[in-house]
Amino acid sequence: MLQSIGVPGLVIILVIALIVFGPSKLPQLGRAVGQTLKEFKEGTKEVVDDVKQEFVLDDNKKEDTEKK
């Protein structure tokens, strides 16, 4: 998705954001977006880790039942 925007499109988006939010609010907005992305990434990593752990537990249960 972002690959189709290109550099000129990105510059236009940044100029519009600067006009709408102003130079004083733009750094705060950037920090908020960065923090949100970081929290989202951590949350998805936790979910993936939980799912992987469940698969490992299921595999261990199958191996135990096959040994009996």
Protein Blocks (a to p, Z undefined) as FASTA:
>chain_A
ZZmnommlmmmmmmmmmmmnopmlmmmmmmmmmmmmmmmmmmmmmmmmmmmmmmmmmmmm
mmmmmmZZ
